[in-house]
Amino acid sequence: MKKGELKMIDWKKEAEKYKEAYLADLKELVAIDSSRDVEHATDEFPLGPGPAKALEKFLEFGNRDGFTTHNIENIVGYIEYGNGKEYFAALGHADTVPAGKGWDTNPFELMLKDGKAIGRGTSDDKGPALAAYYGLKMLKDHGIMPNLKVRLIIGTDEETNWTGMKRYFEVEPDPKIGFSPDAEFPLINGEKGNVTFETKFAGDTKDGENTLVSFKAGLKENMVPREAEVEIKTDTADLISTKFEEYLLNVPVTGTYEVTPTGIKLEMIGKAAHGMEPKNGINAGTYMATFLKEFTFDKAGQNFVGFIADKLHDDSRATKLGLQFTDDIMGDLTMNVGIIDYSQSQGGLINTNFRFPKGITPAKIEQQLKDNSAYYRGQVEMNPDYMEPHFVDPKDPIVTTLMDIYKEQTGQTVAEPEVVGGGTYGRLMKRGVAFGALFPGAEDTMHQANEFQNVNDLLMTMSIYGQSLYELTK
Ligand SMILES: [Zn+2]
Protein backbone atom coordinates (compact mmCIF):
# COMPACT_ATOMS: atom_id res chain seq x y z
CA MET A 1 0.00 0.00 0.00
CA LYS A 2 1.33 3.45 -0.88
CA LYS A 3 1.50 6.21 1.67
CA GLY A 4 -0.89 8.41 -0.27
CA GLU A 5 -3.61 5.83 0.16
CA LEU A 6 -3.12 5.50 3.89
CA LYS A 7 -4.37 8.99 4.50
CA MET A 8 -7.72 7.73 3.34
CA ILE A 9 -8.15 5.49 6.36
CA ASP A 10 -11.20 6.48 8.35
CA TRP A 11 -9.80 5.56 11.75
CA LYS A 12 -13.06 5.94 13.61
CA LYS A 13 -14.93 3.75 11.19
CA GLU A 14 -12.17 1.16 11.37
CA ALA A 15 -12.22 1.12 15.16
CA GLU A 16 -15.98 0.52 15.10
CA LYS A 17 -15.38 -2.73 13.18
CA TYR A 18 -13.25 -4.09 16.03
CA LYS A 19 -15.82 -3.43 18.75
CA GLU A 20 -16.95 -7.02 19.32
CA ALA A 21 -13.45 -8.49 19.16
CA TYR A 22 -12.11 -5.81 21.47
CA LEU A 23 -14.82 -6.35 24.09
CA ALA A 24 -14.35 -10.12 23.96
CA ASP A 25 -10.65 -9.68 24.71
CA LEU A 26 -11.35 -7.13 27.42
CA LYS A 27 -13.71 -9.58 29.07
CA GLU A 28 -10.90 -12.11 29.30
CA LEU A 29 -8.52 -9.58 30.81
CA VAL A 30 -11.02 -8.32 33.38
CA ALA A 31 -11.73 -11.90 34.46
CA ILE A 32 -8.18 -12.19 35.81
CA ASP A 33 -7.66 -10.74 39.29
CA SER A 34 -4.28 -9.18 38.64
CA SER A 35 -3.74 -7.14 41.78
CA ARG A 36 -0.35 -7.53 43.40
CA ASP A 37 -0.31 -10.74 45.40
CA VAL A 38 3.14 -11.17 46.88
CA GLU A 39 1.82 -13.50 49.60
CA HIS A 40 1.59 -16.07 46.82
CA ALA A 41 4.85 -15.09 45.17
CA THR A 42 7.14 -17.81 43.87
CA ASP A 43 10.41 -17.73 41.95
CA GLU A 44 8.36 -18.14 38.82
CA PHE A 45 5.82 -15.44 39.74
CA PRO A 46 7.60 -12.79 41.83
CA LEU A 47 4.46 -10.64 42.15
CA GLY A 48 2.05 -13.54 42.59
CA PRO A 49 0.32 -15.46 39.80
CA GLY A 50 -2.44 -12.89 39.00
CA PRO A 51 -0.37 -10.11 37.41
CA ALA A 52 1.63 -12.68 35.38
CA LYS A 53 -1.56 -14.31 34.10
CA ALA A 54 -2.89 -10.99 32.84
CA LEU A 55 0.43 -10.27 31.12
CA GLU A 56 0.36 -13.73 29.57
CA LYS A 57 -3.14 -13.03 28.30
CA PHE A 58 -1.97 -9.89 26.49
CA LEU A 59 0.91 -11.80 24.93
CA GLU A 60 -1.47 -14.59 23.96
CA PHE A 61 -3.53 -12.04 21.99
CA GLY A 62 -0.32 -10.87 20.31
CA ASN A 63 0.64 -14.41 19.32
CA ARG A 64 -2.86 -15.15 18.10
CA ASP A 65 -2.74 -12.11 15.81
CA GLY A 66 0.70 -12.85 14.42
CA PHE A 67 2.89 -10.41 16.34
CA THR A 68 6.26 -11.10 17.90
CA THR A 69 6.01 -11.31 21.70
CA HIS A 70 8.45 -11.51 24.60
CA ASN A 71 7.86 -12.30 28.23
CA ILE A 72 10.60 -11.05 30.55
CA GLU A 73 10.68 -13.02 33.81
CA ASN A 74 6.86 -13.02 34.10
CA ILE A 75 6.92 -9.42 35.32
CA VAL A 76 6.91 -7.47 32.05
CA GLY A 77 6.50 -8.30 28.39
CA TYR A 78 6.02 -6.77 24.97
CA ILE A 79 4.30 -7.16 21.65
CA GLU A 80 6.37 -5.95 18.73
CA TYR A 81 5.72 -4.94 15.14
CA GLY A 82 7.52 -3.07 12.37
CA ASN A 83 10.93 -2.37 10.87
CA GLY A 84 13.96 -0.43 11.95
CA LYS A 85 16.44 -0.47 14.78
CA GLU A 86 14.94 2.11 17.05
CA TYR A 87 11.46 1.83 18.37
CA PHE A 88 8.39 3.66 19.51
CA ALA A 89 6.93 2.45 22.82
CA ALA A 90 3.42 2.35 24.20
CA LEU A 91 3.60 1.52 27.91
CA GLY A 92 0.52 0.04 29.56
CA HIS A 93 -0.09 -2.26 32.48
CA ALA A 94 -1.99 -5.46 33.18
CA ASP A 95 -2.11 -5.21 36.97
CA THR A 96 -4.92 -3.45 38.83
CA VAL A 97 -5.52 -2.15 42.31
CA PRO A 98 -7.40 -4.66 44.54
CA ALA A 99 -11.14 -4.93 43.87
CA GLY A 100 -12.03 -3.44 47.27
CA LYS A 101 -15.57 -3.29 48.55
CA GLY A 102 -18.68 -1.44 47.43
CA TRP A 103 -19.24 -3.00 44.00
CA ASP A 104 -22.74 -3.44 42.56
CA THR A 105 -21.50 -6.12 40.17
CA ASN A 106 -18.74 -8.72 40.15
CA PRO A 107 -15.56 -6.68 39.58
CA PHE A 108 -14.05 -9.57 37.58
CA GLU A 109 -16.92 -10.01 35.18
CA LEU A 110 -17.08 -7.47 32.37
CA MET A 111 -20.54 -5.94 32.45
CA LEU A 112 -21.90 -3.95 29.51
CA LYS A 113 -24.64 -1.62 30.64
CA ASP A 114 -25.90 1.79 29.46
CA GLY A 115 -22.98 2.13 27.09
CA LYS A 116 -20.47 1.42 29.85
CA ALA A 117 -17.92 -1.34 30.18
CA ILE A 118 -17.87 -2.03 33.93
CA GLY A 119 -15.23 -4.07 35.78
CA ARG A 120 -11.88 -3.73 37.56
CA GLY A 121 -9.32 -2.53 35.03
CA THR A 122 -11.74 -1.30 32.35
CA SER A 123 -10.42 2.21 32.89
CA ASP A 124 -7.07 1.55 34.57
CA ASP A 125 -5.47 0.15 32.56
CA LYS A 126 -6.65 -3.01 30.81
CA GLY A 127 -9.19 -1.13 28.68
CA PRO A 128 -6.80 1.59 27.42
CA ALA A 129 -3.81 -0.76 27.02
CA LEU A 130 -5.97 -3.09 24.96
CA ALA A 131 -7.12 -0.12 22.87
CA ALA A 132 -3.45 0.57 22.12
CA TYR A 133 -3.05 -3.07 21.17
CA TYR A 134 -5.97 -2.80 18.77
CA GLY A 135 -4.48 0.41 17.36
CA LEU A 136 -1.42 -1.64 16.49
CA LYS A 137 -3.57 -4.44 15.14
CA MET A 138 -5.35 -1.96 12.86
CA LEU A 139 -2.01 -1.06 11.28
CA LYS A 140 -1.09 -4.68 10.77
CA ASP A 141 -4.48 -5.66 9.38
CA HIS A 142 -4.13 -2.84 6.83
CA GLY A 143 -0.74 -4.08 5.77
CA ILE A 144 0.98 -0.98 7.10
CA MET A 145 4.58 -1.74 8.06
CA PRO A 146 5.97 0.93 10.42
CA ASN A 147 9.47 2.24 9.66
CA LEU A 148 10.01 2.82 13.34
CA LYS A 149 9.38 -0.40 15.20
CA VAL A 150 6.51 -0.34 17.69
CA ARG A 151 6.54 -2.10 21.03
CA LEU A 152 3.49 -2.33 23.22
CA ILE A 153 5.11 -2.96 26.58
CA ILE A 154 2.95 -4.36 29.37
CA GLY A 155 3.95 -3.92 32.99
CA THR A 156 2.50 -5.91 35.88
CA ASP A 157 3.25 -3.75 38.90
CA GLU A 158 2.27 -0.23 37.89
CA GLU A 159 0.05 0.22 40.93
CA THR A 160 2.83 -0.47 43.41
CA ASN A 161 6.56 -0.47 42.69
CA TRP A 162 6.81 -0.67 38.89
CA THR A 163 8.97 -3.77 39.41
CA GLY A 164 8.40 -5.16 35.91
CA MET A 165 8.74 -1.95 33.94
CA LYS A 166 11.89 -0.97 35.81
CA ARG A 167 13.31 -4.38 34.95
CA TYR A 168 12.43 -3.80 31.31
CA PHE A 169 14.47 -0.60 31.19
CA GLU A 170 17.41 -2.42 32.79
CA VAL A 171 17.55 -5.17 30.21
CA GLU A 172 16.17 -3.58 27.01
CA PRO A 173 17.32 -0.54 25.01
CA ASP A 174 15.45 2.72 25.62
CA PRO A 175 12.71 3.64 23.16
CA LYS A 176 13.22 6.69 20.96
CA ILE A 177 9.87 8.17 21.90
CA GLY A 178 6.65 6.88 23.36
CA PHE A 179 3.45 7.35 25.25
CA SER A 180 1.59 5.65 28.03
CA PRO A 181 -2.12 4.98 27.53
CA ASP A 182 -2.65 5.11 31.28
CA ALA A 183 -4.03 8.48 32.28
CA GLU A 184 -6.20 10.99 30.46
CA PHE A 185 -6.68 12.97 27.28
CA PRO A 186 -5.65 15.23 25.87
CA LEU A 187 -2.02 14.69 26.90
CA ILE A 188 0.25 14.87 29.93
CA ASN A 189 3.73 16.24 29.28
CA GLY A 190 4.58 16.93 32.91
CA GLU A 191 4.31 14.74 36.00
CA LYS A 192 4.97 15.61 39.56
CA GLY A 193 7.53 13.79 41.64
CA ASN A 194 6.27 11.03 43.91
CA VAL A 195 7.62 10.07 47.30
CA THR A 196 6.24 7.97 50.14
CA PHE A 197 6.99 8.02 53.85
CA GLU A 198 6.18 5.72 56.71
CA THR A 199 5.84 7.33 60.09
CA LYS A 200 6.19 4.59 62.71
CA PHE A 201 4.95 4.56 66.27
CA ALA A 202 5.82 2.23 69.11
CA GLY A 203 3.11 0.17 70.81
CA ASP A 204 2.52 0.07 74.53
CA THR A 205 0.83 -2.69 76.51
CA LYS A 206 -0.27 -0.29 79.27
CA ASP A 207 -3.97 0.52 79.13
CA GLY A 208 -5.38 4.01 79.54
CA GLU A 209 -8.74 5.51 80.40
CA ASN A 210 -9.62 4.33 76.91
CA THR A 211 -7.22 2.05 75.08
CA LEU A 212 -6.69 2.04 71.33
CA VAL A 213 -6.55 -1.70 70.60
CA SER A 214 -6.40 -1.39 66.82
CA PHE A 215 -6.92 1.17 64.07
CA LYS A 216 -6.91 0.25 60.40
CA ALA A 217 -7.67 2.24 57.27
CA GLY A 218 -6.51 2.06 53.69
CA LEU A 219 -5.09 -0.54 51.33
CA LYS A 220 -2.53 1.35 49.28
CA GLU A 221 -0.41 4.45 49.42
CA ASN A 222 -1.97 5.79 46.21
CA MET A 223 -5.60 5.43 47.26
CA VAL A 224 -7.66 7.54 49.63
CA PRO A 225 -8.94 5.06 52.28
CA ARG A 226 -12.65 4.40 51.97
CA GLU A 227 -13.00 2.49 55.23
CA ALA A 228 -11.64 2.80 58.74
CA GLU A 229 -12.04 0.34 61.60
CA VAL A 230 -11.17 0.90 65.21
CA GLU A 231 -11.34 -1.24 68.31
CA ILE A 232 -11.32 0.45 71.69
CA LYS A 233 -11.07 -1.04 75.16
CA THR A 234 -13.21 1.14 77.39
CA ASP A 235 -15.75 1.26 80.24
CA THR A 236 -17.62 4.10 78.55
CA ALA A 237 -18.81 2.50 75.32
CA ASP A 238 -22.18 4.20 75.68
CA LEU A 239 -20.68 7.65 75.85
CA ILE A 240 -18.46 6.95 72.85
CA SER A 241 -21.35 5.59 70.80
CA THR A 242 -23.50 8.65 71.59
CA LYS A 243 -20.70 11.01 70.63
CA PHE A 244 -20.05 8.94 67.53
CA GLU A 245 -23.60 9.37 66.34
CA GLU A 246 -23.40 13.11 66.98
CA TYR A 247 -20.11 13.40 65.12
CA LEU A 248 -21.47 11.60 62.08
CA LEU A 249 -24.23 14.17 61.69
CA ASN A 250 -21.74 16.86 60.73
CA VAL A 251 -19.18 15.08 58.58
CA PRO A 252 -19.29 13.60 55.06
CA VAL A 253 -18.70 10.01 56.24
CA THR A 254 -21.10 7.33 57.42
CA GLY A 255 -20.44 4.94 60.26
CA THR A 256 -21.58 2.05 62.42
CA TYR A 257 -20.58 0.78 65.85
CA GLU A 258 -20.78 -2.39 67.86
CA VAL A 259 -20.52 -2.59 71.63
CA THR A 260 -18.27 -5.50 72.64
CA PRO A 261 -17.62 -7.23 76.01
CA THR A 262 -14.43 -5.14 76.41
CA GLY A 263 -15.47 -1.89 74.79
CA ILE A 264 -16.56 -0.79 71.35
CA LYS A 265 -15.76 -1.21 67.66
CA LEU A 266 -16.30 1.67 65.24
CA GLU A 267 -16.39 1.67 61.49
CA MET A 268 -16.45 4.63 59.12
CA ILE A 269 -17.00 4.79 55.40
CA GLY A 270 -15.79 7.68 53.27
CA LYS A 271 -14.97 7.70 49.57
CA ALA A 272 -12.00 6.13 47.82
CA ALA A 273 -10.16 8.07 45.13
CA HIS A 274 -6.79 8.11 43.43
CA GLY A 275 -4.14 9.43 45.78
CA MET A 276 -2.82 11.95 43.25
CA GLU A 277 -5.75 14.23 44.06
CA PRO A 278 -6.93 13.37 47.58
CA LYS A 279 -9.55 16.15 47.37
CA ASN A 280 -11.59 13.81 45.16
CA GLY A 281 -11.99 11.35 48.01
CA ILE A 282 -13.08 11.37 51.64
CA ASN A 283 -10.47 9.84 53.92
CA ALA A 284 -12.32 7.62 56.43
CA GLY A 285 -9.07 7.13 58.37
CA THR A 286 -8.34 10.76 59.14
CA TYR A 287 -11.99 11.43 59.95
CA MET A 288 -11.87 8.53 62.40
CA ALA A 289 -8.75 9.94 64.06
CA THR A 290 -10.37 13.35 64.33
CA PHE A 291 -13.32 11.79 66.13
CA LEU A 292 -11.09 9.77 68.48
CA LYS A 293 -9.16 12.90 69.39
CA GLU A 294 -12.13 13.97 71.56
CA PHE A 295 -11.25 11.21 74.03
CA THR A 296 -8.31 10.43 76.25
CA PHE A 297 -6.39 7.30 75.27
CA ASP A 298 -3.40 5.36 76.46
CA LYS A 299 -0.19 7.25 75.71
CA ALA A 300 0.76 5.35 72.56
CA GLY A 301 -2.76 5.45 71.16
CA GLN A 302 -3.04 9.15 72.00
CA ASN A 303 0.12 9.97 70.06
CA PHE A 304 -0.95 7.96 67.06
CA VAL A 305 -4.41 9.47 66.85
CA GLY A 306 -3.13 12.94 67.72
CA PHE A 307 -0.62 13.09 64.89
CA ILE A 308 -3.22 12.14 62.29
CA ALA A 309 -5.89 14.47 63.64
CA ASP A 310 -3.61 17.46 64.24
CA LYS A 311 -1.27 17.25 61.27
CA LEU A 312 -2.81 15.17 58.48
CA HIS A 313 -6.59 15.48 58.49
CA ASP A 314 -8.37 17.19 55.58
CA ASP A 315 -5.15 18.78 54.37
CA SER A 316 -4.29 17.57 50.88
CA ARG A 317 -1.85 20.50 50.43
CA ALA A 318 0.04 19.57 53.63
CA THR A 319 -0.34 23.08 55.02
CA LYS A 320 -0.20 21.90 58.64
CA LEU A 321 3.11 20.18 57.95
CA GLY A 322 4.41 23.48 56.55
CA LEU A 323 4.67 22.04 53.06
CA GLN A 324 2.26 24.15 51.08
CA PHE A 325 4.04 24.69 47.76
CA THR A 326 3.02 25.51 44.19
CA ASP A 327 5.01 25.67 40.96
CA ASP A 328 3.56 27.89 38.20
CA ILE A 329 3.75 25.15 35.56
CA MET A 330 3.48 21.97 37.61
CA GLY A 331 0.99 23.05 40.27
CA ASP A 332 0.54 22.11 43.96
CA LEU A 333 2.33 19.67 46.19
CA THR A 334 -0.29 17.19 47.42
CA MET A 335 -0.39 14.63 50.22
CA ASN A 336 -2.43 11.45 50.57
CA VAL A 337 -2.72 9.58 53.85
CA GLY A 338 -2.99 6.15 52.25
CA ILE A 339 -2.54 3.60 55.03
CA ILE A 340 -3.18 3.76 58.75
CA ASP A 341 -2.35 0.58 60.63
CA TYR A 342 -2.07 0.32 64.39
CA SER A 343 -2.26 -2.32 67.07
CA GLN A 344 -1.63 -1.86 70.78
CA SER A 345 0.99 -4.59 70.92
CA GLN A 346 2.76 -3.94 67.62
CA GLY A 347 2.53 -0.17 67.39
CA GLY A 348 1.59 1.50 64.17
CA LEU A 349 2.47 3.16 60.95
CA ILE A 350 1.03 5.92 58.83
CA ASN A 351 1.81 5.90 55.15
CA THR A 352 1.81 9.32 53.50
CA ASN A 353 2.34 9.78 49.77
CA PHE A 354 3.38 13.14 48.31
CA ARG A 355 3.19 14.38 44.73
CA PHE A 356 5.53 17.31 44.30
CA PRO A 357 6.35 19.78 41.51
CA LYS A 358 9.84 20.94 40.61
CA GLY A 359 11.17 23.39 43.18
CA ILE A 360 10.81 21.22 46.28
CA THR A 361 12.74 18.09 47.27
CA PRO A 362 11.93 14.82 49.04
CA ALA A 363 14.55 15.80 51.64
CA LYS A 364 12.58 18.94 52.49
CA ILE A 365 9.37 16.94 52.82
CA GLU A 366 11.15 14.44 55.06
CA GLN A 367 12.46 17.20 57.29
CA GLN A 368 9.02 18.76 57.75
CA LEU A 369 7.48 15.38 58.53
CA LYS A 370 10.20 14.71 61.11
CA ASP A 371 9.82 18.11 62.72
CA ASN A 372 6.06 17.73 62.95
CA SER A 373 5.89 14.12 64.13
CA ALA A 374 8.60 14.32 66.81
CA TYR A 375 6.15 15.65 69.44
CA TYR A 376 4.00 12.55 68.86
CA ARG A 377 7.00 10.19 69.03
CA GLY A 378 6.74 9.31 65.35
CA GLN A 379 9.77 7.92 63.49
CA VAL A 380 9.87 8.95 59.83
CA GLU A 381 11.27 6.70 57.13
CA MET A 382 11.45 7.72 53.48
CA ASN A 383 10.94 5.07 50.82
CA PRO A 384 14.19 5.41 48.81
CA ASP A 385 12.31 4.52 45.64
CA TYR A 386 11.01 8.00 44.93
CA MET A 387 10.47 9.71 41.58
CA GLU A 388 11.63 13.13 40.47
CA PRO A 389 9.30 15.44 38.52
CA HIS A 390 9.20 14.79 34.74
CA PHE A 391 8.68 17.32 31.93
CA VAL A 392 8.70 17.10 28.11
CA ASP A 393 8.93 20.28 26.01
CA PRO A 394 5.45 21.12 24.63
CA LYS A 395 7.13 21.81 21.24
CA ASP A 396 8.55 18.27 20.99
CA PRO A 397 6.97 16.45 18.01
CA ILE A 398 5.72 13.69 20.34
CA VAL A 399 3.56 16.33 21.99
CA THR A 400 2.53 18.31 18.89
CA THR A 401 1.72 15.26 16.72
CA LEU A 402 -0.40 13.57 19.36
CA MET A 403 -2.18 16.81 20.22
CA ASP A 404 -2.98 17.40 16.53
CA ILE A 405 -4.44 13.91 16.16
CA TYR A 406 -6.46 14.30 19.32
CA LYS A 407 -7.88 17.64 18.16
CA GLU A 408 -8.61 16.35 14.67
CA GLN A 409 -10.45 13.25 15.86
CA THR A 410 -12.38 14.77 18.76
CA GLY A 411 -12.99 18.24 17.38
CA GLN A 412 -11.68 19.65 20.68
CA THR A 413 -9.57 22.30 18.98
CA VAL A 414 -8.63 24.31 22.07
CA ALA A 415 -7.13 21.42 24.06
CA GLU A 416 -3.76 21.97 25.75
CA PRO A 417 -1.22 19.50 27.17
CA GLU A 418 -1.19 19.37 30.97
CA VAL A 419 0.82 18.60 34.09
CA VAL A 420 -0.52 16.16 36.69
CA GLY A 421 0.27 14.58 40.04
CA GLY A 422 -0.03 11.00 38.89
CA GLY A 423 3.20 9.25 37.99
CA THR A 424 2.65 7.43 34.72
CA TYR A 425 4.99 5.20 32.79
CA GLY A 426 5.45 8.20 30.44
CA ARG A 427 8.17 9.43 32.77
CA LEU A 428 10.33 6.38 32.12
CA MET A 429 11.13 7.72 28.65
CA LYS A 430 13.05 10.94 28.15
CA ARG A 431 10.58 11.89 25.44
CA GLY A 432 7.62 10.12 26.98
CA VAL A 433 4.14 11.46 27.63
CA ALA A 434 0.87 10.07 28.88
CA PHE A 435 -1.87 10.10 26.28
CA GLY A 436 -5.39 8.95 27.22
CA ALA A 437 -7.52 7.26 27.83
CA LEU A 438 -9.97 9.14 30.07
CA PHE A 439 -11.67 11.91 28.09
CA PRO A 440 -12.32 15.36 29.59
CA GLY A 441 -15.70 15.34 31.27
CA ALA A 442 -15.87 11.54 31.57
CA GLU A 443 -16.28 10.26 35.11
CA ASP A 444 -13.02 9.11 36.67
CA THR A 445 -13.63 5.79 38.43
CA MET A 446 -10.04 4.51 38.46
CA HIS A 447 -9.21 2.68 41.70
CA GLN A 448 -12.84 2.93 42.80
CA ALA A 449 -15.73 0.51 43.20
CA ASN A 450 -17.83 0.14 40.00
CA GLU A 451 -14.91 1.17 37.79
CA PHE A 452 -16.01 1.70 34.19
CA GLN A 453 -15.14 3.28 30.87
CA ASN A 454 -17.65 4.25 28.19
CA VAL A 455 -17.50 1.81 25.30
CA ASN A 456 -17.65 4.62 22.75
CA ASP A 457 -14.74 6.33 24.48
CA LEU A 458 -12.72 3.12 24.30
CA LEU A 459 -13.40 2.89 20.58
CA MET A 460 -12.46 6.54 20.07
CA THR A 461 -9.28 5.80 22.01
CA MET A 462 -8.52 2.88 19.73
CA SER A 463 -9.05 5.11 16.71
CA ILE A 464 -6.79 7.86 18.09
CA TYR A 465 -4.08 5.34 18.98
CA GLY A 466 -4.26 3.72 15.57
CA GLN A 467 -3.63 7.00 13.81
CA SER A 468 -0.99 8.03 16.37
CA LEU A 469 1.02 4.84 15.95
CA TYR A 470 0.78 5.32 12.20
CA GLU A 471 1.80 8.99 12.11
CA LEU A 472 4.69 8.63 14.55
CA THR A 473 6.24 5.56 12.93
CA LYS A 474 5.70 6.04 9.18
ZN1 LIG B 1 -2.84 2.76 35.64
Residues whose N, C-alpha, C, O or C-beta is under 5 A from the ligand:
A	BS01	ZN	D124 D125 D182
